[in-house]
Structure formats: structure tokens, C-alpha cells
């Protein structure tokens, strides 16, 4: 039963890992574009923008730790099998 549960979670972990791998570079690219390529006041990064980026980065770091923990749990359950 435990192995089936672990196998059922594997697609969710893979999807979360892919999202994490995609969101971080996209967020960084967005920030660079905002810093470098803006016109007038549109190109300036505000404190709110920086707070948002920091919050997203913190949340992504926590998500990464959770995914690693889930992967470890699933691997342990699969090995005990």
C-alpha cells in the first residue's frame, strides 16, 4: 500500500520540480528586464517589486526543501517496499 501511495505522488513531485526549475529563471529574467530595459518611471524597480521578488524567492526555496523531503520519503518507502 505504501509503495502505491509513493508512486501516486511521483507525478506531483515531478511537476512541482519542473515548476520550480522554470519559475526561478523566469523571475530572475523579469527582474533583469525591469532593471535594465525600462522607459521612464516604468523601468524603475520599486520597493514593492523587490519585496515581491524576495517573497517569491523565499517561497520557492521552501518549496524546494519540501520537494526534496518528499523525494526522500518516497525513495525510502520504495526501498523498504
C-alpha positions in Angstrom: 0.0 0.0 0.0 2.8 2.4 0.9 4.6 1.9 -2.4 1.5 2.6 -4.4 0.9 5.8 -2.5 4.5 6.9 -3.2 4.2 6.1 -6.8 1.0 8.1 -7.0 2.8 11.2 -5.6 5.7 10.9 -8.0 4.0 12.9 -10.9 3.1 15.7 -8.4 6.7 15.9 -7.3 8.0 15.9 -10.9 5.5 18.7 -11.8 6.5 20.8 -8.8 10.2 20.3 -9.6 9.6 21.4 -13.2 7.6 24.5 -12.0 10.4 25.4 -9.6 13.1 25.0 -12.3 11.0 27.2 -14.6 9.8 29.9 -12.2 13.2 30.8 -10.8 14.8 31.7 -14.1 11.7 33.5 -15.4 11.5 35.5 -12.2 15.2 36.5 -12.5 14.8 37.4 -16.2 11.8 39.5 -15.3 13.8 41.4 -12.7 16.7 42.0 -15.1 14.4 43.3 -17.8 12.8 45.6 -15.2 16.2 46.9 -14.1 17.8 47.3 -17.5 15.2 47.9 -20.1 12.6 50.2 -18.7 11.5 53.6 -20.2 10.8 56.5 -17.9 9.4 55.5 -14.5 8.1 52.2 -15.8 11.7 50.8 -15.8 12.4 51.5 -12.2 12.1 48.8 -9.6 10.1 49.8 -6.6 10.5 48.6 -3.1 7.3 46.7 -3.6 8.8 44.9 -6.6 11.8 44.0 -4.6 9.6 42.7 -1.7 7.6 40.7 -4.1 10.7 39.1 -5.6 12.1 38.3 -2.2 8.8 36.7 -1.1 8.7 34.6 -4.2 12.3 33.6 -3.8 11.7 32.6 -0.2 8.6 30.7 -1.1 10.4 28.8 -3.9 13.2 27.9 -1.5 10.8 26.5 1.0 9.0 24.6 -1.8 12.3 23.2 -3.0 13.0 21.9 0.6 9.6 20.3 0.8 10.0 18.6 -2.6 13.4 17.2 -1.5 11.8 15.9 1.7 9.0 14.2 -0.2 11.5 12.7 -2.6 13.5 11.3 0.3 10.4 9.9 1.9 9.3 8.3 -1.4 12.7 6.8 -2.1 12.9 5.4 1.5 9.4 3.8 1.1 10.2 2.4 -2.3 13.5 0.8 -0.9 11.7 -0.7 2.0 9.0 -1.8 -0.4 
